[in-house]
């Protein structure tokens, strides 16, 4: 279960990575249904749009079980798991959101927005999730592999 304590660990590590990259971002963590658990923005982060974008990326990753940039592909291939995202914030199919997977089950999503490059957003999200000591190689292969082998998504 993704708790507030775990969400804060994810956010703290994502913000630490952002500082290392010298970027200002907003980081959101939501549960598997797309409900926001925690949101934090760095001093100097751009604006409200970065906050909304980080939340949308987290929701997209959580409800699809894939990186947020693959949301459109998910709609074409799979049906969505039941979620409350339509009552909270719309998912965003932009790079920077990653699913949080424990024991092969999607527990939620982490979304990051505000860095100049989407790769930096995703790097911060991956660093945040790694704070939970989940086995992670690189975000581009780990989540794709997990989605195809560990997760059971309706086809």
Buried (B, 14 or more C-beta within 10 A) or exposed (E): EBEEEBBBBBBBBBBBBBEEBEBBBBBBBBBBBBBBBBBBBBEEBBEEEBBBBBBBBBBBBBBBBBBBBBBEEBEEEBEBBEBBBEEBBEBBBBBBBBBBBEEEBBBBBBBBBBBEEBBBBBBBBBBBBBBBEBEBEEBEEBBEEBBEEBBEBEE
